[in-house]
C-alpha cells in the first residue's frame, strides 16, 4: 500500500500551469454524488416502497414498478452519460444529475398526483443515477496514482453505504405517520449534498472523438457484470418489501434487516480489499460472487430471523464491494488508461443496468402473475442464484 496521503495534490491536466487537484476533495465529491444518485435514489426507496402500499398510495405491484422504473432510468443514464459528457464536462453532468434526483423526491410528496407522474420522476432519478455511476468514479480515478486506485475506488462507492444506512435508520421514522416527510427529507438531503460538493470536482480529462476497441475479455467482463447485477437485486431492491409484506412482518422489522445489509456494505469493501491484497483481484471477485450466491441460498432455504439476518449481512458484503471490485477490474483490463477506462466502465455500467432492470421488471411481472405472498420472490431468488452461478463460471474465461 502506498504511503501517499489522501490529500495529495496532482496537476489538473499534467502541466504546471493548471491548479492542483486534491484527491481527498475530489473523492469526497464523488462519494456525495454516489450517495445522491444511488444511495438515496435507489436504496432509500427500499423501505419507502412497502410504506407506500401500507398508506394506500399504490398497490404492491405498482410500488414495485416504481422501484423498477428507477432501474430503467439507470439504464438510460448509463447508455447516454458518456455521450452527454462529450458535449458537457463530466462534472457538470454529475451536478445536473444530482439536482434532477433532488427534484424527483420533492415533486413526489403529493399523494393526489397520478401514477405516471411518480413513474416518470422515478425514471428521471434513475437516469441521474446511471450518469453519476458511469462518470463519477472515472473522473476521480483519472488523477489517482496506481497504488492508490483500489482505496479511492472503494471510498467512492461508500456513497452507496451512506444511502443504505439512511434507509435503514432514518426512513422508518419518517414514514411512521405518513410518507410525505420521507419524500421531502430525501430531496433536501440531496440538495444539500449537491450544494456542498458543487465546487469540489476536478476538471475533466480530455478525451478523443473516437473510443478505442476493447478485447473479447472486456466484452465477457461486461456480460459477467450484468449477471452479477441480477444476483444482487433480491437484497438490494426487494429485501425490505419481501420481509415487510411478503412475510408480513412490517416496515420497521424489514428496515432493521436492511440495517444489517448496510453493516455488511460498510465492512465488505474493506474486507474484500484486504483479501485482494493477498489472493489477487480475480480470485477475490470469485470469492465475492460465491458469498453473494450463498446469501441468496439462505433466502431460499428459510425465512426465520437467523437466516434472514445472515442473508441480509452477506448480501451487504457484496454491495458495494462487487461494484468496487468491478470498477478496479475494468481499470485492470484497460491497463490503467483513463480514456479506455471511462469508455469500458460506461459500457459495464450499462450492462449492470440491463441486468438490474431485467430482474426488477421481471419481479413486477411475477408479483402480478402470482400475487403477493406467493411464488414471486422465491422465483426471483432462484433466478438470481442461477445468474451468479454463470457469473462465477465466466470468470475463468476472463483472463485479464
N, C-alpha and C positions, 0 to 999 in steps of 0.2 A: 504494500500500500504506500502510495506516495505521501511525502510529508508536506506537500504544497498546501497552503491554507485555503479554506473555502472562500475567503475574501480576496484571493489572488486577483490582480488586475492584469488583463491582457489587452493588446491593441484591438480596436474595434474591427479593423479590416486588414491588419497586418502591417500598417505603416505607423510611423511615429507621430504623424500629423493628426491621427484620429484620437478621440478621447478614449481612455482605457475602459474596458468592460470589467465590472466587478462580478465575478462568478457567483458569489453568495447572493447578491442583489438580484441578478438575473434568474437564479434558481428560485428565489422567493416569489418572483413574478410568475414563473411557470407553475409553481405549487398553487398559487392563488387562482390561476386560470383553470387548472385541472379541478380544483375544489369546486368552482362555479359550474364549469361545463359538464363535469361528470359526477363529482361528489354530491352536489346538490341537485342538479337537473335530473339525475338518474337515481342515485342511491337514496336521497332524502324522500323520493316519491314512494319508496317501498312501503313504509308504514302509513303513508297518506292513502295509498291505494285501497286497503280494506276499510279505512276510515270513511272514504267517500261512499263506499257501499253501505256501511253501517248508518251513516247520516242520511241515506236516501238520495244522494246526488246521482248515482249511477248504479246500474246492475253490476253483478260480478264480472260478466264478460265485457261490459262497457268500460269498467275501470281497468281491466287487463288490456283492453285495446288502447287505452291512453298510455299505459306503460310501453306497449309495443310501438305506439306512434313515435315515442322518443327515439327508439332504436331505428325506426325507418328514417327519421330525420338525421340520425347519426350517420347512416349510410350515405345519404345525400351530401352531408357535410364532409365526410371523408373523401368522397369522389370529387367534390368541387373545390375543396380547400386549397390544394396546391395550385389549381388554375387561377383562382381568385388572387392568390398570393403572388402570382406573376405580374399582376397589374397594380395591386396594393401591397405594401410591405407586410410580411407576416405579423409583426407586432400590431399593426393597425387592424388587420383581420381579426386577430385574437381579441383586441379591445372591443371591436364591434360585436363579436360573438358573445362576449361576456355581458354586454348591455342587452342583447336580444334575450339571453337566458333570464336576466333580471326582470325584463319586461314580461316574459312569459309567465312568471309567477304572479306579478302584481295584477295583470289583467284577467286572471282566472279566479279572483277572490269573490265571485258573484255567482251564486247557485242558479240564478234565473237565466243565465246565458245558455244558448243552445249547445248541444254536444259538439257540433262541428267546430265551434269556437275553441273549445278546450282541445279538441283533436289537433287543429291546425297549430295552435300555440305549443303543444307538446312536440309536434313535428319541428317547429322552429327552434325550440330548445335543443332538440337532438341535432339539428344542423349546426348550431353553435358548438355543441359538444364535439361533434365529429371534426370540425375545423380546428378546434383547440387541440384535440388529441393528435391530429396529424401534424400540427405546426409547432406546438409549444416545446416539446422535447428536443427536436432537431434544431430549433432556433437557439436554444441554450447550449446544447452539446457541441454545436459547431465551434464554440470558443473554449471548450474544455479539453485540457491535455489528456492523452490516452490513459494514463494511470488513474485519473480521477473520474472517468466517464461512468464506471459502474456505480460509484457512490452518488454522483449527481443524478444519474438516471433513476435511481431508487428514490432520491429526495423529491424529484419532480412528481412522481406518482403517489407520494404521500397526500397529495390533494384529494385523492380518492378516499383515503382512510379518514380524512377530516370530515368528508360528507357522510361516511358510514357512522361515525361517532355522533354527529349531529342528528342523523336519522334515528339512531337507537336511543339517545339520551334526551334530546330536545323535542322531537316530534310527538311522542306520546303525551307530553304535557300540553303542547299546542293544540292537539286535536281532541283533547278531553271533553271540551264543551261543544266546539264546532270546528270545522276545517278552515274557515276563513282566516283566522290568525296564522295558521301554518303557511298558507299561500303568501301572505304579506310578509311574514318574518323571513321566509326564504328569498323573496325578492329584495328585501332591504339588506340582508347579508350579502347577496350577490352584488348589489350596487356598491356597498361599502368596500368589498374586496376589489372590484374594478377600479374604484377611485384610488385606493391605496397603492395598487400595482401599476397605475397608469403610466408613470414615468420611469419605471424600473426595468423596462425591456431593453436589451441590447439592439443595435442596428442589425438588419438582416444581412446575411452573407449574399454576395452577388451570385446569380445562377445563370447558366446558359439557356439559350432558347430551345434547345433540344435535349432531351434526357438520355442518359446512357442506357445501353442494352444490358440487362442483367442475365445471369446464368439460370440454368434449369433448377439449380439448388434454391435460388431466390424464389422461383415460382412455387416450388414444393413447400418452401417455408411459409408462403402466403396461404396456401391451402391448409397446412397444418394449423396456422394461426386461426383460420376460420373455424376449424373443428374444435379448437380449444375454446373459442367463443361460445359454441353450442354447449360445451361441457361446464361452463361457469354460470350459465343463465339460471339454473334452478335456485341457487342460493343468492346470486347477485340481484335478481329481479323479483323472484316469486317466493322467497323464503317466508317473509312476514305474512303474505296473503295465504300461503299454504297453512301456516300454523294458526293464524287468526281465524280464518273462515273454513278452510277445508277440515281442519282438526277441531274447529270450534273452541279455540282457547283464548280468543280476543286479541285486540291490537296491542295491549300492554304486554302480554306474555310474548307475542311474536316479536315485539321490539326488543325485549330482553335477550332473546336469542340472536337478534341482529347485532346487539352489542358484543356478543361473543364472536360473531362474524367480524366485527370491527377490531376486536382484540387480536384475532388471527391476522387481520390485514396490517396491524401495527408490527407484529412480530415477523410476518412472512418475508418481506423484502430483506430484512437484516439477516434472518436465518438462512435464506437461500443464497444471499451474497457470501456469507461465511462458508457455506457448502461449496459454492462455485470456486472459491479460492483454493479449495482442497481437491476437488474432483473434476473441475473444469466446467465450462458453461454448458456444453452439450449434455453431459451426464446430469447436471443439475436440472436442465429442462425436463429430461426423462423422469427424474425424481419428483419434480413438482406436478407433472401430469399424472403420475402414478398416485400421488397423495390426493389430488383432486378426484380421480376415479374412485378411490376408496371412500371419500366423503359422500359421493353420490350413492355408493353401495349402502352406506349407513342409512340414507334416506329411504332406500328401497326396503331395507331389512326390517325396520321397526320405527314406530312413531312415538316411542317412550321418550321421556325427558333426557335421559342419558345419551341415547342415540342422536336425538336432535341437537343436543349441545355439542357433541363431538363432530357431527356433520357441519354445523354452523362454524365452529372454530377451524376445522381443517379446510373448509371451503374458503374461509377468510385468509388462510395462509397462502392460498393460490391467487388471491386478488388483493392487492395489485402486483404480487410477486411475479406471476406469469406474464403480466404486461411489461414489467421492468426487464425480465429475462428476455422477452421477445424484442424489446427495444434494443438491448445490447446485442442480441443475435443478429438483428438487421444491420447494426453497425459493423459487426464482425464479418458478415457476408460481403458488405460493400467496402471492406478494408479501411474503414475509418474516413472515407471520402465524404465530406459534408453534403455535397450536391447529390451524389448517388444515394447517400443515406436518407436524405429528405424524400427523394423520389420513391425509394423502396418502402420506407416507413409509411408514406402516404398510401401506397398500394396495399400494404399489410393492414393498415387501419381500416381501409375499405373492405378488405376480406373479413376482418373481425366483425365489422358492422353487418355484413351479409349473414354471417353465422348467427349473430345475436338476433337480428330481425327475423330470420327464418324460424329460430326456436321460439321467439316471443309470439309471433303471429300464429305459429303452429299451436301454441298453448291456448291462445284465444279460440282457435277453431275447436280444440279438444274440449274446452270448457263449454262451448256452445253445443257440441255434439253429445257429450256425456254428462253434462250438468255438473254442478258443484258437489264436492264431497263424493266424486265418482272416480273414473279412471284417468281423468285429465292429467293430474300431477304424476301419478305413477308412470304413465306413458312418457311424460316429459323426462322423468328421471332415467328411464330405460334408454331413450334416445341419446341423452347426454352421456351416459356411460358408454354407449357404442361409439359415439364421436370421439371420446377421449381415448378409447382403445385404438382406434385408427390413427389418431394423432401421435400416440406413443410409438406405434409401429413405423409411422412415416419418418420419425426422427432418425432412424437408421439409414434412410436414403439421403438425408441432407448431410453432405459430407463436410460442409464448412460451417 
